[in-house]
Amino acid sequence: MAIGRIFGVFGISGSGLSAQRKNLEVRAENIANAESFDRKTGEPYKPKEIEFYAVDDKSLQNSDSNTRTSLLRNFSQHMKGIAGHFNDNSRQAGVSADEQVLKNSDTKLIYAPDHPHANAEGYVEVADVNMIDEMVKLMTAARAYEANATVLNSAKDMFKKALEI
């Protein structure tokens, strides 16, 4: 196992935390805006969905890859005995999430004759956000976030114990 991969658990769980945080934000936004409108157009709120996808090491890093390559090259010159364990080809897995507005989302009519956006019959068109479904997804995201935080804390504790040996 390459030494550079030992700390990969932090990158993987960290990316999972970020992805689940986005998921929590999208769920909360859908719940909060279920019956809201665009102020300019009067259109009902368009619910959002989250898409998770796997990414590799280079996608997770915001730093310049040339800097990483030069650091690895310098390291290999100075640490000849273990340099083979640190190579640029070792990939670290991770996850990322993108939020997407559902363009063709369903709407429903609610009776609110006093509402400024009500039609002639007194009905207002709002987004058809299933609150139960959104709450289940919110709780699932919260549990996944908690699981990633637990993994980070466990890995941190294991590394601390390994240093005590």
Secondary structure, DSSP 8 states (H G I E B T S, - for coil): --GGGTTHHHHHHHHHHHHHHHHHHHHHHHHHTTT-B-TTT--B---EEEEEEEE-HHHH--S-HHHHHHHHHHHHHH-TTTGGGS-TT----EEEEEEEE-TT--EEEEE-TTSTT--TTSEEEEE---HHHHHHHHHHHHHHHHHHHHHHHHHHHHHHHHHH-
